[in-house]
Amino acid sequence: MAKLRIAVIGLGRIGKMHLKNLMILPDQFQVVGIADPTEENLQAVVDQYHLPYYSADYHELLQKDDVDCVLIASATDTHAQIIKDAARAGKDIFCEKPLDTDVARIKSLLAIVDECGVKLQVGFNRRFDHNFWRIHQCVTDGSLGTPQIIKISSRDPEPPSLEYVKRSGGLFFDMMIHDLDLIRYLSNSEVEEVTAKGAVLVNPQIGELGDIDTAIVTLKFSNGALGVIDNSRQAVYGYDQRAEVFGNKGMAKADNDRNSTVELDLKDASKLDKMPYFFIDRYQQAYLSELTAFHNSIVNDESVMASGNDGLRAVQLALACQKSLETGQSVKIVY
C-alpha cells in the first residue's frame, strides 16, 4: 500500500484530533510536518511527536518536495487562501468544513483546484459513519423505494464557548452545515427550498452575539421528498445524533450509538447504556474512515466521497437558512 506524506495545517482541537488519527494509520500516512501560527499550539505538538518540519508559516510546508498532501484544520476564514496556495503547489487537499462562508470565494478556489488537477476532500465525516452510510446504501439501491421524508436530529451536549460563537459564523455554518450535507447524502437529491426557524433557548448570551442555539429547518427536494433538521446546542443527556429516511417501500433509521447494545430490564425499570458525550468519541470510526477514503482516492486516482462541490452546496444551503431566518420567508436555492 502506498504511503502518503502529509502535513497538517492548524493545530486547534480538530487539527490535533486529525494528527492523532493520522498517526494510527501508519500504513497510509506519514506525517512529515505541521504548521500553526500560535506558538503554544505548535510547540506542544512538536514536543509530543518530534516531527521533521514545523513552522508558524504554512507556506514553508507547501514548498517541501516530500509533502504529497495537506490536511487543513485552521480557522474557517483561512481555508480559502490555504486551499488555493496548496493547489498551486501541487498538493492534494483534505480541508475541514466549511470551505468558506462566501459562495464566490468557494467557486474561485474550486476553479483553481480543478485547474491544478489536485484532489480536494471536505471534512464531512458523517458521510463515513457506519450507520448513516448504511441508510445511504438503502436509498441508492432502491430498498426504500422513492424517498418521501428525511429527518435528522443533531444536538450537542453543551454549548460552545462564547469566544467560539463569535468566530463560528453562526449555528447554520458551524453546526447544521454537517446536517445539511448529510441530508443531501441521505436523500440522494438536491434541495430546492428551505424554511428556517430559530430561537435562543439555551444561553441568552449567544443571542446577544447575534446567533441562535436552537433551530428547525424544513426542506423540499428536487425528487419531491420533504425533509426536516432539528439542532440544539444543549442536550443534557449526551451527544444526540439520529437520522431516518422514509420511502414508499419502507423506512431506514439510525438511532444513537451507545457504549453497548445491552438493555437492562428490571422489575421496576429498564436501562440502556449512555450514548457518547463528545463528538470525537461518537464519530471516531468516521474520522478514521474519511482519512482512509482520502488516501484511497489519491492512490487509486478515484473521485473523493465528499467533494469541493459538496462543500459549496452545504454553504449555499447554510446561507439560504440564514436568509430564511432573517426574513421569515421560505428561500428557493439558486445553484
N, C-alpha and C positions, 0 to 999 in steps of 0.2 A: 504493500500500500504506500503510495507517495505521501511524503510528509511535507506540509506547507509551513514555511517560515512566516510567522505572523507578528505584527506589532500592535500593541493596544494603546489607543489614544483616549485619555480620560480615565482617571482613577478614583472616581467617586464610588458610591455604593455599588452601582451596576457594573462599572468597569472592573472593580475588584472581584465581583462575583464571576464575571466572564473570564478574568485572568485565572482564577482558581479552577474554573471548569476546563479551560484550555490545558492546564497543567495535568489534568487527569485524563486527557485524550492524547497521550504521547505518541501513539501510532499515526495520528492525523496531523498534529500541530507541534511545532517547536516555537515557543515564544522567544523572539530574539531581541525585542525592545519594547520600551514603554515611554509614554510622554504625558506630561501633565503640567500645567502652568503653576500649580500650587506646590511649593517646595515640600510642605509637610506630607502631602499625599505621595509625592514622588519618592522621597527618601524612605518612607516606611516600607514601600513595596520593594525598592532596591535592596534594602537590608534583608528582607524576607526571602527574595527569590534569586538574588545575585545574577541579574541579567546583564548581558554584554553591552547593550545600548540603553541609555536613558537620557532624557532631555526635557527641559521645560518648553522646548520649541519642537512641535511635531514635524516641521519641515525637515529637520535633520534626519528623522527616521525615513522619510519618503525618499531621501537621496541615497539610501543604502541599497546596493545591488542585491544583498542577501535578505531583503524583505520582499516576500511574494505578495502579501496581502495585509490589510489592516482591519482592525475592529475599532469602530468609533463609538465611544460611550461618554463623550464630553457633553457639555451643556447644549441644549437644543439650538440656541442661537449661533452655535459654531458649526453645526453639522454641514450646512450647505457648502461653506467655503472649504472645509476639510475634504469633503467628497470630491469637489472639483479638483483640488490640488492632488489628491490621491489618484484620481482617474488620469490626470495629465502625467503623473509619474508612472503610470502603467501598473498600478497596484489594484488587485481585486479588493472589494469593499464589503464589509458587513457593518451596517450602521443601525444603532438603536433608533427607535421611533421618538418623535416624528422626524421626517427628513428636514422639515422646516415648517413654519406656520403660514408661509406665503406661497400661493399657488404658482405665481410667475417665477419665483426663485426655484421652486421644485422643478418646473418644466425646463428651466435653463440648465440645472445641474443634470437632469436626465438626458438632455441633448448632448452634453459633454461626455457623460458616461457612455452613451451609445457611440459617439464619435471615436472615443478612445478604445472601444472594444473590450472593456473590462466588465466583470460581474459586479452587481450590486444587490445585496440581500438586505431586507429591512427586518429589524428585530421583532417581528410579530410572533412571539414564541407560542401563543395559544394555538396557532395552526398545527403545532407539533405535539400538543398534548394528546396522549393516547386516547382519551375519552372523546375529545372533540374531533380528532381525526376519524374515529370510527363513525361518528354521526355523519361527517362529510362523505365518507365512503358509502353509507346507506343512501345518501341523496344522489350521489353521482352514479351509483349502479342501478338506480331505479327502484330500490326496495320499498321506498316510501311513496312511490308514485310522484305526483306533482306536489311540491311543497306549497302549503297554504298558510301556515302560521309558524313563525320562528320567534322563539323567546330566549332572551339572555338576561340573567341576573348576575351582577358583579358588585360586590360590596366589600369594602376594606374593613379590617378590624378596628382601625383607629385613623383619625385624620392626620395628614402630614403636618409638618411644622409650618408656621406662618411664613417663614423665610422661603420655604419651598413653594408655597402657594403664590408668592409674589413673582416668581420666575417661571412658573409651570406653564403659563399660557391659558390656564383655566381647566375646569373639570373635563370638558369635551376633548381637550388636547392631551392632557397627561394621564387621564384615567379611561374615559369612554372610548378613546381612539382605538384601544385594543378590541373593544366590543364591536365597534363599527367595522373594523377589519374582519373580525370573526363572523359577524352576521352575513357579510358578503360571502365568506368562505363556506358557511353552512347552507346558505340559500342557493349557492351556485348561480347567483343573479346579481345584476346591478340595482342600486337603489335609485328610484325616480323622484321620491319626495319624502321629506322628513317634517315632523312636528315635535317640538321640544318644549317641555315644561320643567322648570327648576325651582328650587327653594333652598333656604338656609335653615336647616333643622338640627344641625349638629353643633356648629360653633359660630356664634354671631360675628366673631372677628373675621371669619372667612368672607362673610357678606360685606363687611366693612372694606375689605380689599377688592371688592368688585366681582367676587366669584360666588359660586353656589356649592353646596355639599351634597345635594340630593337632586336626582334628575330622572325623568322618564321621557323616552323618545319613542315615537311610533314611526314606522317606515312603510312605504309602498314600493314594491319591487317590480322590475320590468316583466317578470314572469307571472305577475298577478298576485303573488303572495303578499301577506302583511306581516310586519314584524314589530316587536317591542323590546326595548332595552331599559332596564332599571339599574341605577347606580346609587350607592350611598357611601359616604366617607367613613361611616362607622356602623359596623355590625358587631355588637359586643360579644357574640358567641364565636367569632372566628372569621376566617377569610372565605367568604361565601361565593362560590363560582358554579353556576348551573346553566345548562342550555337545553333546548328542546326544539325539534323540528317535527311538525305535524303535517302529514300529507294525505292524499285521498286513499292511499293504500295502508297507511299505518303511521306510527309515531316512533321517534328515537329520542331519548333524553339521557343526559348525563347529570347525575347528582354529584355532590361534593365528594372528593377523595377524603378518606379518613385513615387514621393510623392502622386500622384493621377493619374488616367487614363483619366482625363479631357483634351480634346483638345479644345483650344480656337481658333475659326476661325473668323477673322475679314475681312473687305473689302480688306485690302492690305497685310494681314499677317495671319499666323497660328502659334500657340504656344502650346507646351507641357510643363508640369511641369518638373523641373530639376530632373535628376537622383541623387541618393545619391553620396556624395563626398568621403566618407570614408568606408573602407571595413567592419568595425564593424557595421555601420548603414545598409549597404546593406545586410549583412548576419546575422543580429540579430536573425531572426527566425531560421536559420540553426544552429547557435551556440547553441541555446536552444534545438533544436530537437536532435542534436547529443549527448548532455548530457542525455536527456531523453532515447534515444536509448541505451546508455551505461548502465544506471540504469536498464532498462528492460532486457538487455542481462544477467546481473548478477542475478537479482531477479528471472527471469524465466529460467535461465540456457540455454540461446539461443546463437547462433553464433552472433558475433558483425558484424555490417554492413560495417565497414572499418577495415579490419584485419591487423595483422602484415605482412602477405604475400602481401597484397595490398601496404603496406608501402615499402616492399622490391622491388616490381615491379616498383613502381614510381621512386625509386632511381636508379634501373638498367636502366630505360629509360632516366633519367637525365644524367647519366654517358655516355650513348650512344650519347645523344645530344651533350654533351661537346666534345666527341671524334670526332663526325662528324664536328663540328665547327672548331676544331683544324686541322683536316686532309683535310677538303673539300670533304670528301667522304661519301657516304651512309654507315650506320653501321647496320649490322644484329644483332638482340638481341639474346643473349645466356642466357637462364634461368637456 
